[in-house]
Amino acid sequence: MAVLGKLLKNRRAGQAGLAWNAPNLDGESTLALSSPDFDEEATIPTVHAAKRVGGRDLSPALTWSPAPDATAQLLLVVEDPDAPTPAPFVHCVALLDPSVTGLPQGPLDAANPSDGVRPLRSGAGRGYLGPGPIKGHGPHRYVFQLFALATPVTTGSSGATLDTARPRDVLAAAGDVLARGRLDGFYERA
């Protein structure tokens, strides 16, 4: 598997395709998003990695500064722009009630979400998928992005229900961003 990673070493989706850079999700970067589990630009602990690479697929705890009063819904997106795919790989999309002011470890599990948390489809399944880069591909950046929305997302951009909508359709349907925050962490399989 390390051979495949080395062959694909220079293939990466790139940050241009992140939700953060989508015109409909542009807004002021006024939400201070952080985690007690890892620092900005630091290594994400293995417990938060994918089960197939020795982790537990346990979503990290997250905290953020208060969202604007007019926030109707929070949108949380976790993407890997270093995946050797045409677009960043989506590790999580979740809608949060604006009353949610932080997340402990694990509430993005599709089988057992916390109150006020609605995990949606990700790149492969539903809910949080931990980092699991190809062995030998180098470090991968995992971008946790939180958007405070003025209007709730009720369907995907194609009209699909939220339970069946693809991640990109949910992101395309979101808009009216009042504030946003970002936290980047890294994970690598040598």
Steps between C-alpha positions, in 0.01 A plus 500: 500500500794736566594459133160635395545797733838577348361471147222745586726728710447805277127440442289709734155657469622840622355759732317689226219242514440530875158614623694791654566633151148455360347840410167414668682420828707818510466706814690669776747274680379596845435159659804385697492123442734284710540156653637388836617185318746666260638845427473695175732347236595215741467124469156353561526217757457146365185441707324741258629315190310239300456152642674350198823679597485419872278784622147502638321740262436712809426859407718746694353742751443845351434840654416829337424858586132600509323514166311818404152536653331461159652153444231251396731201460867402516662298223809296585715363217823298526701456178836361387643715218804269474299198383607382152151570365354770273343682799582498873374186670209576736549340843192653661201722435272576792231751579495635853231683691621855575459427872789253475806690619760224482540127448658240727682205343278275291165677436539485121450122499205433268374215718503704821505878438468751781189712546494783248742320265388357165779309321446482124663302221875531468737373233441138602212445736332726753644694789864553593767302313841535660823569310622200301743617233679261271814365663808681368300786340639755743322723750136582437331818619156456658300822492222540758269780382205646688249731334227700681206513258221760499260253338489126564590243237189286443581317176797439274552729200356229273184486711606177671407455866776570748521128579574410137679812373865470407740718700564739210122547451459592867791746480359654181160546667651688797548873496442825687811447714507734799834380638742212455800339662768251400735258674768303311667185626731244341521122486751280320558130450869432443 
